[in-house]
Amino acid sequence: YIELAYERLAAQPGFRARPEQKRLSRAVFESLVSGEPLVAEAPTGVGKTIAYLIGALAASKTVGQDRPIPIVISTATVGLQSQILANDL
């Protein structure tokens, strides 16, 4: 699911997948599937938000029918909240 999501996003004008994004998506996926906590940090411009969302969606597709996966995405700024709602989702 992660690779397919990035392939589809790559077809969108202006989107450029970064290796760090895919690694973060996989880490989020593995954390949610295994139930192990994950603390992730990356610099500005890596594409963390889309990486979190793709990893969470992949986990939901994998185990979401067996047990609900609660997902909270918290932001510190209204600007990032707007970006998530208007662009990323």
Summary of the structure (lengths in Angstrom):
residues: 89
radius of gyration: 12.9
end to end distance: 16.3
largest distance: 36.3
contacts: 219
relative contact order: 0.16
helix: 58%
strand: 0%
